[in-house]
Amino acid sequence: MAGLVLDPIDERRLAGEEGEAPRLAMRVLVAMARATDAERFIDVEAAHVDACLYHGQVSLDFTERLASAGARVAVPTTLNVGVVDLLHPDRFRGDPAIGAAGRRLMERYVGMGCRPTFTCAPYQLPDRPRRGQHVAWAESNAIVFANSVLGARTARYGDFIDICAAITGRVPDAGLHRDEYRRGQVLFRLGPLPDRLESSDVLYPVLGHLIGSEAGSLVPVIEGLSAEPTEDHLKALGAGAASSGSVGLFHAVGMTPEAPTLQAAFGGAPPLRTVEVTLDRLVAARDELSTAAGPGIDAVSVGTPHASIAELEQLAALVDSASVHAGMALFVSTDRATLAEAEARGWVEALERAGATFVVDTCTYVTPILDARARVVMTNSAKWAYYAPGNLGVAVVFGSLEECVRSATLGRVWRDPDLWGDGG
C-alpha cells in the first residue's frame, strides 16, 4: 500500500470492524486507489450508481453479496437506468429471465437505500451537486455534466466502484477530483456557422461527437460558441463527447463555471493542440452519426439522455395537432419525476394521443423495447446513434428534434433544407 495513507475510518472498515459490506467496499476502493496512484481518500456527499443496469449474472452476484451482508448506502444515492421500465413492464420485449433478473437487481439497490430514480440524467433532479462538491457519479453523460456544467467534482466511476463509494462515502483523491486534472488540454475553436445552425439543438450533439472523437480522454476547451447554450444543449454536447470519446469534463469559455476566460480554462498553460471547427468538419461529424441513407425509417427515439421538462414542452409544441404516421413508432424516454410533471401539464396525454410512447426507468438503446422488426431508427441523440447499431443491430438516421418529429408524422425522413446552410 506504498504511497496510500488511510484515515482511521478507512482502516476500521478495511479491518471489518463496521461489517462485511463496508469491508468489501473498502477492498475494492483501495485497489482503485492503488491503480490511480492516490495518496489518500476523500469524502463524497452523494453518489449515482450505474451498476443497477443488468449486464449478466455478475451484476446480480455482486449485488446479492453486498445485500446479504447488510449493505446500506452512507450518502444520498440515485440510481441510473435499469433494464426494465418498472412503470410499464409490458414494454420490455426481451428474454423474460433477463427481465426478471434485471428487475431483481433494481430492487436490490433500492433495498440498500438508493433512491429509485432510474435516470441517466440525475442532474435534472432536485438537490443536484453544487460547484466544488465532491460526488461519486457513474454514467458517462452524468459525469461530464456534473463536472462541466455544474462544476461539481467526480471521477469516472464504473459498475461496482460506484456502489462501493456510496456504501463508504469515500473515494480515492485522484483524477477529476483534483485541480491539476481539470485544466483544459485541447482547444476547439469554432469558426463562422450559419445563424440557424448556431441556435439549433442539433449543433450540440454533433459538436460533442466531433470533440469526443478528437479529444479522447483529454479535457477539451470550446471557444467561439456565440449563442448562449441551454442546459439541454450542454447535456447533448457532453453526452456526445462522452460516447465517441472518454470525455469527463469540458470547458466552454464564458459559459461553464471553471472557464470564465480562455486563460482560466487552461490554467495559464498553452493548449496541447488546437482543432479548428469548421462547418465542413461538423457536417462530416453529423454524417458519421447516420448509418442509413434513404427516406425509409421504422421508428423514432428521442430522450437520450432522458428528456427534460423543457424538451418535453418543445416536443409537445412540435407535435401539436399532428399524429404519428400509421405503422411508425415514436418513443420518448424520460425519468419518473419529469413524466409526472409533464402529466400534470397535460403534455403526456396530448403526446400519447398523437401516438407517442413514453419509456421510463430505462432507455431504448440499452434494452429490447423497439419492435424486433424495426431496422432503421431516427434519433436526435449522438449517444443513441453511437451505441444503438452495436447494441440493437439497427441502422440509424440522425437529425434535429424537429426533423425527428416531422419524420415520425410523415412516416419517412424529413430534412430541414436550410438548417446546415451550404454544408449539406
Secondary structure, 3 states (H helix, E strand, C coil): CCCCCCCHHHHHHHCCCCCHHHHHHHHHHHHHHHHCCCCCEEECCCEEECCCCCCCHHHHHHHHHHHHCCCCCCCCEEECCCCCCCCCHHHCCCCHHHHHHHHHHHHHHHHCCCECCCCCCHHHCCCCCCCCCECEECCHHHHHHHHHHHCCECCCCCCCHHHHHHHHCEEECCHHHCHHHCCCCEEEEECCCCHHHHCCCCHHHHHHHHHHHHHCCCCEEEECCCCCCCHHHHHHHHHHHHHHCCCCCCEECCCCCCCCCHHHHCCCCCCCEEEEECHHHHHHHHHHCCCCCCCCCCEEEEEEEEECHHHHHHHHHHHCCCCCCCCCEEEEEECHHHHHHHHHCCHHHHHHHCCEEEECCCCCCCCCCCCCCCCEEEECCHHHHHHHHHHHCCEEEECCHHHHHHHHHHCCCCCCCCCCHHHC
